[in-house]
Amino acid sequence: MADEKRGPGQPKLDLDMDLMCNLAKIQCTLEEIAEIMGCDRQTVRNHMGDLYERSKQEGRSSLRRKQYMVAMEGNPTMLVWLGKNWLGQTDQVKEEKDSMILPWEDDAEDE
C-alpha cells in the first residue's frame, strides 16, 4: 500500500472499479482490497463503499446458488450441510420422556 498521503497537489488516484468488485465478490476485506489497489482502506470505503457491499452480497448469492445446485445434483454432503444449516435439521437423536424404557422392578412380582 502506498504510504504517502494524497491531497492537494497529489496525482489523482485511479481506482479500478472492476478489480474492486471482483475482489469483493470473493469476500476480500477492505484492507486486502486497499493493499492490492495501492490505497488506504478508508479511500476504498469512501469512494466505493456501496459498490463494495453490493459486490460482497453478489458473491455470497453466487456461492449460495452454487451450493444449492450441487445439492440438487445429488451431492449427499451438500444436501446434509444445507439441511442442517438452512432447515435446522440435526443428526442428534433426542429421546423423549415418553419413549424412554421404564425401569425394571422385580419386587412387584414377589408380592
Contact map, one row per residue, 1 for C-alpha under 8 A:
111000000000000000000000000000000111111100000000000000000000000000000000000000000000000000000000000000000000000
111100000000000000000000000000000000011100000000000000000000000000000000000000000000000000000000000000000000000
111110000000000000000000000000000000000000000000000000000000000000000000000000000000000000000000000000000000000
011111000000000000000000000000000000000000000000000000000000000000000000000000000000000000000000000000000000000
001111100000000000000000000000000000000000000000000000000000000000000000000000000000000000000000000000000000000
000111110110000000000000000000000000000000000000000000000000000000000000000000000000000000000000000000000000000
000011111100000000000000000000000000000000000000000000000000000000000000000000000000000000000000000000000000000
000001111100000000000000000000000000000000000000000000000000000000000000000000000000000000000000000000000000000
000000111110000000000000000000000000000000000000000000000000000000000000000000000000000000000000000000000000000
000001111111000000000000000000000000000000000000000000000000000000000000000000000000000000000000000000000000000
000001001111100000000000000000000000000000000000000000000000000000000000000000000000000000000000000000000000000
000000000111110000000000000000000000000000000000000000000000000000000000000000000000000000000000000000000000000
000000000011111000000000000000000000000000000000000000000000000000000000000000000000000000000000000000000000000
000000000001111100000000000000000000000000000000000000000000000000000000000000000000000000000000000000000000000
000000000000111110000000000000000000100000000000000000000000000000000000000000000000000000000000000000000000000
000000000000011111110000000000000000100000000000000000000000000000000000000000000000000000000000000000000000000
000000000000001111111000000000000000000000000001000000000000000000000000000000000000000000000000000000000000000
000000000000000111111100000000000000000000000000000000000000000000000000000000000000000000000000000000000000000
000000000000000111111110000000000000000000000000000000000000000000000000000000000000000000000000000000000000000
000000000000000111111111000000001000100000000000000100000000000000000000000000000000000000000000000000000000000
000000000000000011111111100000000000000000000000001100110000000000000000000000000000000000000000000000000000000
000000000000000001111111110000000000000000000000000000100000000000000000000000000000000000000000000000000000000
000000000000000000111111111100001000000000000000000000000000000000000000000000000000000000000000000000000000000
000000000000000000011111111110001000000000000000000110110010000000000000000000000000000000000000000000000000000
000000000000000000001111111100000000000000000000000000111111000000000000000000000000000000000000000000000000000
000000000000000000000111111100000000000000000000000000010010000000000000000000000000000000000000000000000000000
000000000000000000000011111110000000000000000000000000010010000000000000000000000000000000000000000000000000000
000000000000000000000011111111011000000000000000000000000000000000000000000000000000000000000000000000000000000
000000000000000000000001001111111000000000000000000000000000000000000000000000000000000000000000000000000000000
000000000000000000000000000111111100000010011000000000000000000000000000000000000000000000000000000000000000000
000000000000000000000000000011111110000110000000000000000000000000000000000000000000000000000000000000000000000
000000000000000000000000000111111111000000000000000000000000000000000000000000000000000000000000000000000000000
000000000000000000010011000111111111100010010000000000000000000000000000000000000000000000000000000000000000000
100000000000000000000000000001111111111110110000000000000000000000000000000000000000000000000000000000000000000
100000000000000000000000000000111111111110000000000000000000000000000000000000000000000000000000000000000000000
100000000000000000000000000000011111111000000000000000000000000000000000000000000000000000000000000000000000000
100000000000001100010000000000001111111000000000000000000000000000000000000000000000000000000000000000000000000
110000000000000000000000000000000111111100000000000000000000000000000000000000000000000000000000000000000000000
110000000000000000000000000000000111111110110000000000000000000000000000000000000000000000000000000000000000000
110000000000000000000000000000100110011111110000000000000000000000000000000000000000000000000000000000000000000
000000000000000000000000000001101110001111111000000000000000000000000000000000000000000000000000000000000000000
000000000000000000000000000000000000000111111100000000000000000000000000000000000000000000000000000000000000000
000000000000000000000000000000000100001111111111000000000000000000000000000000000000000000000000000000000000000
000000000000000000000000000001001100001111111111100000000000000000000000000000000000000000000000000000000000000
000000000000000000000000000001000000000011111111100100000000000000000000000000000000000000000000000000000000000
000000000000000000000000000000000000000001111111100000000000000000000000000000000000000000000000000000000000000
000000000000000000000000000000000000000000111111100000000000000000000000000000000000000000000000000000000000000
000000000000000010000000000000000000000000111111111100000000000000000000000000000000000000000000000000000000000
000000000000000000000000000000000000000000011111111110000000000000000000000000000000000000000000000000000000000
000000000000000000000000000000000000000000000001111111000000000000000000000000000000000000000000000000000000000
000000000000000000001000000000000000000000000001111111100000000000000000000000000000000000000000000000000000000
000000000000000000011001000000000000000000001001111111110000000000000000000000000000000000000000000000000000000
000000000000000000000001000000000000000000000000111111111000000000000000000000000000000000000000000000000000000
000000000000000000000000000000000000000000000000011111111100000000000000000000000000000000000000000000000000000
000000000000000000001101100000000000000000000000001111111110000000000000000000000000000000000000000000000000000
000000000000000000001001111000000000000000000000000111111111000000000000000000000000000000000000000000000000000
000000000000000000000000100000000000000000000000000011111111100000000000000000000000000000000000000000000000000
000000000000000000000000100000000000000000000000000001111111110000000000000000000000000000000000000000000000000
000000000000000000000001111000000000000000000000000000111111111000000000000000000000000000000000000000000000000
000000000000000000000000100000000000000000000000000000011111111100000000000000000000000000000000000000000000000
000000000000000000000000000000000000000000000000000000001111111110000000000000000000000000000000000000000000000
000000000000000000000000000000000000000000000000000000000111111111000000000000000000000000000000000000000000000
000000000000000000000000000000000000000000000000000000000011111111100000000000000000000000000000000000000000000
000000000000000000000000000000000000000000000000000000000001111111110000000000000000000000000000000000000000000
000000000000000000000000000000000000000000000000000000000000111111111000000000000000000000000000000000000000000
000000000000000000000000000000000000000000000000000000000000011111111100000000000000000000000000000000000000000
000000000000000000000000000000000000000000000000000000000000001111111110000001000000000000000000000000000000000
000000000000000000000000000000000000000000000000000000000000000111111111000001000100000000000000000000000000000
000000000000000000000000000000000000000000000000000000000000000011111111100000000000000000000000000000000000000
000000000000000000000000000000000000000000000000000000000000000001111111111001000000000000000000000000000000000
000000000000000000000000000000000000000000000000000000000000000000111111111111100100000000000000000000000000000
000000000000000000000000000000000000000000000000000000000000000000011111111000100000000000000000000000000000000
000000000000000000000000000000000000000000000000000000000000000000001111111000000000000000000000000000000000000
000000000000000000000000000000000000000000000000000000000000000000000111111100100000000000000000000000000000000
000000000000000000000000000000000000000000000000000000000000000000000111111111100000000000000000000000000000000
000000000000000000000000000000000000000000000000000000000000000000000010011111110000000000000000000000000000000
000000000000000000000000000000000000000000000000000000000000000000000010001111111000000000000000000000000000000
000000000000000000000000000000000000000000000000000000000000000000110110001111111100000000000000000000000000000
000000000000000000000000000000000000000000000000000000000000000000000011011111111110000000000000000000000000000
000000000000000000000000000000000000000000000000000000000000000000000000000111111111000000000000000000000000000
000000000000000000000000000000000000000000000000000000000000000000000000000011111111100000000000000000000000000
000000000000000000000000000000000000000000000000000000000000000000010010000001111111111000000000000000000000000
000000000000000000000000000000000000000000000000000000000000000000000000000000111111111110000000000000000000000
000000000000000000000000000000000000000000000000000000000000000000000000000000011111111111000000000000000000000
000000000000000000000000000000000000000000000000000000000000000000000000000000001111111110000000000000000000000
000000000000000000000000000000000000000000000000000000000000000000000000000000000111111100000000000000000000000
000000000000000000000000000000000000000000000000000000000000000000000000000000000111111110000000000000000000000
000000000000000000000000000000000000000000000000000000000000000000000000000000000011111111000000000000000000000
000000000000000000000000000000000000000000000000000000000000000000000000000000000011101111100000000000000000000
000000000000000000000000000000000000000000000000000000000000000000000000000000000001000111110000000000000000000
000000000000000000000000000000000000000000000000000000000000000000000000000000000000000011111000000000000000000
000000000000000000000000000000000000000000000000000000000000000000000000000000000000000001111100000000000000000
000000000000000000000000000000000000000000000000000000000000000000000000000000000000000000111110000000000000000
000000000000000000000000000000000000000000000000000000000000000000000000000000000000000000011111000000000000000
000000000000000000000000000000000000000000000000000000000000000000000000000000000000000000001111101100000000000
000000000000000000000000000000000000000000000000000000000000000000000000000000000000000000000111111100000000000
000000000000000000000000000000000000000000000000000000000000000000000000000000000000000000000011111100000000000
000000000000000000000000000000000000000000000000000000000000000000000000000000000000000000000001111100000000000
000000000000000000000000000000000000000000000000000000000000000000000000000000000000000000000011111110000000000
000000000000000000000000000000000000000000000000000000000000000000000000000000000000000000000011111111000000000
000000000000000000000000000000000000000000000000000000000000000000000000000000000000000000000000001111100000000
000000000000000000000000000000000000000000000000000000000000000000000000000000000000000000000000000111110000000
000000000000000000000000000000000000000000000000000000000000000000000000000000000000000000000000000011111000000
000000000000000000000000000000000000000000000000000000000000000000000000000000000000000000000000000001111100000
000000000000000000000000000000000000000000000000000000000000000000000000000000000000000000000000000000111111000
000000000000000000000000000000000000000000000000000000000000000000000000000000000000000000000000000000011111110
000000000000000000000000000000000000000000000000000000000000000000000000000000000000000000000000000000001111111
000000000000000000000000000000000000000000000000000000000000000000000000000000000000000000000000000000001111111
000000000000000000000000000000000000000000000000000000000000000000000000000000000000000000000000000000000111111
000000000000000000000000000000000000000000000000000000000000000000000000000000000000000000000000000000000111111
000000000000000000000000000000000000000000000000000000000000000000000000000000000000000000000000000000000011111
